[in-house]
Amino acid sequence: MEDAIRVTRADGQIAAAVDIGPRTATNLLQISAETVTLSAGAQGTTGTVCLDKAPVFNEVGSQIGELSDTSFAFVTGTVLTTEEEWDYTKLDAAQIALLDNGDFRIDYRTGKMLYCKDTAATTDTCNYKSRQTNIEITASTISIGSVTIEDASTSANKADINDADTARTTGTHVLATQSVDAAGAVLSTSALATSAKQLADDHNVTVSNMIPAVETGLATSIKQLADGHGVAVADGADVTQGAKADNKNSATDTTAISIMAVLKQLSFSMQANAGNTEVMDDWDDENRCAMVKSYQAGYYSTVDTSFVTGDSPVTLDVNTALSRNAEIGYIVNDGAGNFSISLSENGTDYGSEIIMENGETFSLEGLDVDSIRITWIADSAYRVFAK
């Protein structure tokens, strides 16, 4: 093939030359070690096979090749050893009939190969050049049919595209993803949550409507929040939460007092004062004396103390007999026996008699009485308190 067109003078000297030689293409696809599978059988077995890519280019990749200028070559070359020219005037069967053992012919336009084996082997690998095709898609919306995402190293690992909430198995292949920050840098896995129900460390969260931790999967750090559950905090792990100086005591004006410290003080005080609260706990209409006794000192004073004997009643005049305009607080039965009391206002009985047994107390607070009648039942002593 000529590399240039030459213009010569009458004396045979070259007057001009135009270079038309082939140039290496810049959009080539180099095929390396492609496997060609041949029909099984002994020497002399014939058949047809096609290369994976077409057309097959010449050595430099400038145009479709031919027998005299080809990029095609078998790597081993022991099964098919001799290439012959493709004859476009004959059918495939006629061309195959002309092949000797080891011969093969290639249609460089389509990549079809006719062959007659020289050995019983069924495969060989080959190298050749083809043209790489670039396609520009200008449509604004593209619909692609069945798509398979394949692992580059293992062709069996194909990821399926499925509808949401469809069944999956452990054999379903998935796409591997990585978490990135706003700048696009891949985040370290150590900074990510260790559970689907946990936030990564160093995130501040506001917790509201907390519920008891009743199932597994809770956060393992104070900086983590389990999805839909209360935060699990180790005992004493947050000792300074809400710490604040105590301005109620000059000794600790600049000392941070934590919520935990306050709670512990309240717990101690309540336990230490448990006996003093039992009186109020027992207060009811049948046992009012316990409450009265808890505050009688300094508020009520004893205004009459007597011993009741015989069967003659004792009448106490609130204004005269007690020598004061007193408000009767309560009467206490201090003796071993019992007596009854009846109350009156302006000479009229206030109500029925009330039996007071040993140790009982009767409160008159809120009752407007001017006399108290105490009737003997058994020898006993009484005390009257007024304020």
Secondary structure, DSSP 8 states (H G I E B T S, - for coil): --SEEEEE-TTS-EEEEEE------SSEEEEEEEEEE--S-STT-EEEEE-SS-S-B-SSSSSB-BTTB---EESS-SSS-EEE---TTS-HHHHHHT--TTEEEEETTTTEEEEE-SSS--EEEEEEEEE--------SS----S--EE-SS-TT-EE----TT----TT-B------B-TTS-B--GGGS-SSTT---TT------S-----SS---SSTT---TTS-----TTTTTTTT-EE-TT-GGGTTSEE-HHHHHHHHHHHHHHTTGGGHHHHT-STT-THHHHHTT-TTT-EEEEEEEE-TT--EEEETTTTTSS---EEEEEE-SSS-EEEEEEETTEE-SS-EEE-TT-EEE-TT---SEEEEEESSSEEEEEEE-
